[in-house]
Amino acid sequence: MEIEFLEDTKYRVVFNLKGADHTFTNALKAELWNDTDIKISAYNIEHPLVGIPKVVVETFSGKKDVKKAIIAACDRLKKRNTALATKAKSLK
C-alpha cells in the first residue's frame, strides 16, 4: 500500500491509500472509531473496480496527533489479526 497525502495537518489528514480496498480501509475506519479522540473517520472509493480509497481522519483539536492515532489503530488491528491467526491454526 502507498499513502499519498492530499491534506496533512496535526489534527486532520486526507489521503489516498493506493493498493487498498474496502477490506483494510473499512477495518481501519472502524478501529479508529474505538479511539475517543477521533472526531472523523471515513473513506470513499469512487469506483468499486478501479477506485483508490480516499481516507479522512480528524481528531478533536488539542487532542491526540492524527498520525499517531492512525498508527495506534493499525497496531491494534495487527495484534487482533495475529491473535485470530493463532486461534485458527489451533483448529487444525
Order of alpha helices (4+ residues) and beta strands (2+ residues): beta-beta-alpha-beta-beta-alpha
